Amino acid sequence: MFKDLFQKKRKYATIPSDRVGKGNEPVENDRPRREVPEGLMNKCPKCGTIQYSKELEKNLKVCPNCDYHMRLNAMERIRMLMDKEGFEEFDGGMVSVDPLQFPGYGTKLEQQRMKSGLREAVVTGQGTIEGLPVVVAVMSFDFFTGSMGSVVGEKITRAIEAATEKDLPLIIFSTSGGARMQESILSLMQMAKTSAALSRFNEKGGLYISVITDPTTGGVSASFATLGDINIAEPGAVFGFAGRIVIEQTIRQKLPDDFQTAEFNLAHGQLDLVVHRKELRPMLYKLLELHGVKGGN
């Protein structure tokens, strides 16, 4: 899985050479079929600006027109933030099963693996940022909306325990739709398990930086995502527990337009920093350095 971690394979789409003649009858074109890269262009979901995918990737998937931060999967974020050499994945072979025999869950899991190219909604491991060693857990919204099931909770807990044992700082990048309903109470238990592991990590004096990305909701936001010594979010990231509609119906009031955004949460004391994606790697390095993390461990 990690041999091509820092190389992106190109997919291709074929443009048919057939033309339509009189009476809508197909006419063969003598020209050969042409192959052009699939996903050559990208459209910003916020402002609608169309741009070349390569240029967008160079800009770290941030829209150059409106500064909208598009979602990254776990592998993209690892390539973007971690040093290229020496990343070691933890528990790469761990995958979810169907403990409660929930109808259709096993099939959906397989579909998610095929679609996302990941085995689960989180990738954990150890690497360096500008030479400073860290343990990371990186969630991916494109696998089952980043939902937290038993395996997600277990992998994050093991990553926390590895950071505790090795006396290394911990960084968790969160994005999630909440607990995975197909695993019911087993999923909800992961909130307590990850939080307990973080408590033990804190007792040993470990540094935990939580980076919240769009969106982070439900059980993840109510557990490890908000327990950082330093809580950071990307600009515009939606972050909260229940959704806007549920809250408005409960309190019978209209919520502010920017409710649950990173900026709203920063203004109301839920976050320490909102950091642009281009500044995230140097900011993490600075925080690690300020807390006495040394290279070469």
C-alpha positions in Angstrom: 0.0 0.0 0.0 2.8 2.4 0.8 5.3 1.6 -2.0 3.6 4.3 -4.1 2.8 6.6 -1.2 4.5 9.6 -2.7 3.7 8.9 -6.4 0.2 9.4 -7.9 -0.9 7.1 -10.7 -2.7 8.7 -13.6 -6.0 7.4 -14.8 -7.1 7.8 -18.4 -10.5 8.2 -20.1 -11.0 7.4 -23.8 -12.8 9.8 -26.2 -14.7 7.8 -28.8 -14.0 8.5 -32.5 -17.5 7.9 -33.7 -19.5 10.8 -35.3 -23.2 11.1 -36.0 -24.3 11.5 -39.6 -27.6 12.1 -41.3 -30.6 10.5 -39.6 -28.5 10.2 -36.4 -26.6 7.2 -37.9 -23.1 6.8 -36.5 -20.3 7.5 -39.0 -16.9 6.0 -38.5 -14.1 8.5 -38.1 -10.8 7.6 -39.6 -8.9 9.4 -36.9 -7.7 7.1 -34.1 -9.2 7.2 -30.6 -7.6 9.8 -28.4 -6.7 9.3 -24.8 -6.8 12.3 -22.4 -6.2 12.2 -18.6 -9.3 11.6 -16.6 -10.0 14.4 -14.2 -8.1 16.9 -16.2 -10.2 19.8 -14.9 -11.7 20.5 -11.5 -14.6 22.7 -10.4 -14.6 24.4 -7.1 -17.7 23.4 -5.1 -18.0 26.8 -3.5 -17.4 29.4 -6.3 -17.6 27.2 -9.4 -14.2 28.2 -10.7 -12.9 25.6 -13.2 -9.2 24.9 -13.1 -6.6 22.3 -14.1 -6.3 19.5 -11.6 -2.5 19.7 -11.7 -2.5 23.4 -10.8 -5.0 22.7 -8.1 -2.8 20.0 -6.6 0.2 22.4 -6.7 -2.0 24.8 -4.7 -2.6 22.0 -2.1 -6.2 21.6 -3.3 -7.1 25.2 -2.2 -9.2 27.2 -4.7 -7.0 30.1 -6.0 -10.2 32.1 -6.6 -12.1 31.9 -3.3 -9.6 30.1 -1.0 -12.0 27.2 -0.4 -10.1 24.2 1.2 -11.2 21.1 -0.6 -11.2 17.8 1.2 -8.1 15.6 1.2 -8.0 11.9 1.7 -5.6 10.3 4.2 -2.9 9.6 1.6 -2.9 13.0 0.1 -2.5 14.6 3.5 0.3 12.3 4.5 2.1 13.2 1.3 1.5 16.9 1.9 2.6 17.1 5.5 5.1 14.3 6.3 8.7 14.1 5.1 9.0 11.8 2.1 11.4 9.4 3.7 10.8 7.1 6.6 7.0 7.0 7.1 6.1 3.7 8.8 2.4 2.7 8.8 0.9 1.1 11.9 -1.7 -1.8 11.7 -2.0 -1.5 7.9 -3.7 -4.9 7.6 -6.4 -4.2 10.1 -9.9 -4.1 8.5 -13.5 -3.9 9.7 -15.7 -7.0 9.8 -19.4 -7.2 10.5 -19.7 -8.0 14.2 -23.5 -7.4 14.4 -24.4 -8.9 11.1 -25.9 -5.6 10.0 -27.7 -6.1 6.6 -25.5 -5.1 3.7 -22.6 -3.8 5.8 -20.1 -6.3 4.6 -20.8 -5.4 0.9 -20.6 -1.7 1.7 -17.2 -2.2 3.3 -15.9 -3.9 0.3 -17.3 -1.1 -2.0 -15.7 1.5 0.2 -12.3 -0.2 0.0 -12.5 -0.4 -3.8 -13.7 3.2 -4.2 -11.3 4.9 -1.8 -8.2 2.7 -2.2 -8.0 2.5 1.6 -8.6 -0.3 4.0 -10.3 1.8 6.7 -11.2 5.4 7.5 -7.9 6.2 9.2 -4.3 5.7 8.5 -1.9 5.7 11.4 1.9 5.6 11.6 5.2 7.2 12.5 7.2 9.7 10.5 8.9 13.1 10.6 7.9 16.7 9.9 11.0 18.6 8.9 13.0 16.0 10.6 11.1 16.1 13.9 9.5 12.7 14.8 5.8 12.3 15.4 3.1 9.7 15.5 0.1 10.6 13.4 -3.4 9.4 12.8 -5.1 10.7 9.6 -8.8 10.2 9.0 -10.3 10.1 5.5 -13.8 11.3 4.7 -14.0 9.3 1.5 -14.1 6.0 3.3 -17.6 5.6 4.8 -17.7 9.4 5.5 -14.8 8.9 8.0 -17.2 7.2 10.4 -15.7 5.8 13.5 -16.2 2.1 13.9 -14.3 -0.5 16.0 -11.2 -0.5 13.8 -10.9 3.2 13.6 -11.1 3.5 17.3 -8.6 0.6 17.8 -6.1 2.0 15.3 -6.2 5.5 16.9 -5.9 4.0 20.4 -2.9 2.0 19.3 -1.3 5.1 17.7 -1.8 6.9 21.0 -0.2 4.0 23.0 2.7 4.0 20.5 3.3 7.7 21.1 3.1 7.1 24.9 5.6 4.2 24.8 8.0 6.0 22.4 7.7 9.4 24.1 6.8 11.0 20.9 4.3 13.9 20.1 0.9 12.9 18.6 -1.0 14.6 15.8 -4.5 13.5 14.8 -6.1 14.9 11.7 -9.9 14.5 12.1 -12.7 14.4 9.6 -15.8 12.4 10.2 -19.5 12.1 9.9 -19.6 10.5 13.4 -20.0 7.0 14.9 -20.6 4.2 12.4 -24.2 3.2 13.0 -23.7 -0.3 11.5 -21.6 -1.2 14.6 -24.0 0.4 17.1 -22.7 0.3 20.7 -19.4 -1.1 19.6 -18.8 2.1 17.7 -19.9 4.4 20.5 -17.5 2.6 22.9 -14.6 4.0 20.8 -15.3 7.5 22.2 -14.4 6.3 25.7 -11.6 4.1 24.6 -9.7 6.8 22.6 -10.4 9.4 25.3 -9.0 7.1 28.1 -5.9 6.4 26.0 -5.4 10.2 25.6 -5.7 10.6 29.3 -2.9 8.2 30.0 -0.8 9.9 27.3 -1.4 13.2 29.0 -0.4 11.8 32.4 2.9 10.9 30.9 3.4 14.5 29.7 2.8 13.8 26.0 2.1 16.6 23.5 -1.1 16.1 21.5 -2.0 18.4 18.6 -5.5 18.0 17.2 -6.1 19.2 13.6 -9.7 19.5 12.7 -10.6 19.4 9.0 -13.9 19.6 7.1 -16.2 18.2 8.3 -15.7 16.8 11.8 -19.0 16.0 13.6 -20.7 13.5 15.9 -18.8 11.1 18.1 -15.4 12.1 16.8 -15.9 15.8 17.6 -17.2 14.7 21.0 -14.1 12.7 21.9 -10.5 12.8 20.7 -10.9 15.7 18.2 -11.5 18.2 21.0 -9.0 16.8 23.5 -5.8 18.3 22.1 -3.3 20.3 24.1 -3.5 22.5 21.0 -6.7 22.4 18.8 -6.2 23.7 15.2 -8.7 23.8 12.3 -8.4 24.6 8.6 -10.3 27.7 7.3 -14.0 27.1 6.8 -13.9 23.6 8.3 -17.3 22.6 9.7 -16.9 21.4 13.2 -19.6 20.4 15.8 -21.7 17.6 17.2 -25.2 17.8 15.9 -26.2 19.3 12.6 -27.6 22.8 12.1 -31.2 21.6 11.3 -31.4 19.4 14.4 -30.2 22.2 16.7 -32.5 24.8 15.2 -35.5 22.5 15.6 -34.5 21.8 19.2 -33.9 25.4 20.3 -36.4 26.9 17.9 -34.0 29.7 16.9 -32.2 30.6 13.7 -28.5 30.0 14.0 -25.8 32.4 12.5 -24.8 31.7 8.9 -21.2 30.9 10.0 -22.3 28.6 12.8 -20.0 25.6 13.4 -17.3 26.9 11.0 -13.7 27.0 12.2 -13.9 30.8 12.4 -17.0 30.7 14.6 -15.6 28.1 16.9 -12.3 30.1 17.2 -14.3 33.2 18.2 -16.2 31.3 20.8 -13.2 29.6 22.4 -13.5 26.1 20.9 -10.2 26.3 19.0 -6.7 27.7 19.5 -5.8 28.4 15.9 -7.2 28.5 12.4 -4.4 27.8 10.0 -4.3 28.0 6.2 -3.3 24.7 4.6 -0.2 26.3 3.1 0.9 27.3 6.5 0.0 24.1 8.3 3.3 22.2 7.9 5.5 25.1 9.1 3.1 25.8 11.9 3.2 22.1 13.1 7.0 22.2 12.9 7.1 25.4 14.9 4.8 24.0 17.6 6.9 20.8 17.9 10.1 22.8 18.1 8.6 25.1 20.8 7.7 22.1 22.9 11.3 20.8 22.8 10.9 18.0 20.2 14.3 17.0 18.8 15.2 15.4 15.6 17.0 12.1 15.1 15.0 10.1 17.8 
